[in-house]
Amino acid sequence: MSDPINFDRRRILGNAVLTIAAAQLAMIGSAAAESSKINPIKPGTNTSFESLKQIDAGLLNVGYAEAGPSNGPAVILLHGWPYDIYSFVDVAPLLASAGYRVIIPYLRGYGTTRFLSSATMRNAQQSAVGLDIIALMDALNIQKATVAGFDWGGRTADVMAVLWPERCKGIVSVSGYLISSPAGNQTPLPPEAASAFWYQYYFTTELGKAGYAKYLAEFNKFIWHQASPKWNFDDATYNRTAASFNNPDHVDIVMHDYRWRLGLADGERKYDDLEKRLAALPVVTVPAITMEGDSNGAIHAPSTAYRNKFSGKYDYRLITGGVGHNMPQEAPQAFAQAVVDVNSL
């Protein structure tokens, strides 16, 4: 696929809200950041980022948004499927104005992120994606960060917390503990639960892969409606994210993720040791906040089902008001507040 992203347009500075907030609060330091109360914001206030950059990191040339002071405490925000960095377009200025250095990467297969070698397997297994973010931290000289995300991003935050806890000051994970394994996903689900995973089963077929590629924009827009049934997003909001699906590796990455989860696609042997550790479903020991929207249309476990997977300082938050799966974009104030608060646990 070609990549029609208009880089110049997307590098335009954020709107006046971001500019004013940054000017007013530029002198806030780390200590203040950890005690900040996030101001109310209407979802959809912002439509662009302060800065979009590229950097070589590990196997990738990573595209990422950055906001906030370069010497602020680092926060890494991770999107899922079928979303992108624009899930955090309102969260980023909130955290930046509170003194944080905010990094929001496109995951492999999204946006301007590219593999450095054509020979690299287009692999989306959980450990590989986690290593991508560790490599990004290394490239940016970030030793330790708060990691927050949803969907694939929430899973990656969990993975990083258990495999590299020394790199995580704390995590925020929407829908809680999302680490799994191909073997662990072999238990049959009741019909109602299985039906919620229809797209995963569709993706296991070559027809599903062809259908996803052919109807990419329509497919992912349908998933948005299904996962967030009460979120009344407009076409402009969706289209800003949909541009990131025009990545040459996007379809292969998505197919591999869901096929690998079900044991229908191989991973890479070099990740076997990491996957073995993850398959044991280790507990998260770093400070953590898990969150859920009261109208999440994607299948998810109740908080009580994963509570014992968090042995460190912990809080759970149910966000009401019709909030669905894409919590940072639907409830940016609540998500940003959780990032601030996990640093104070």
Summary of the structure (lengths in Angstrom):
residues: 345
radius of gyration: 18.6
end to end distance: 44.7
largest distance: 54.8
contacts: 1215
relative contact order: 0.16
helix: 44%
strand: 15%
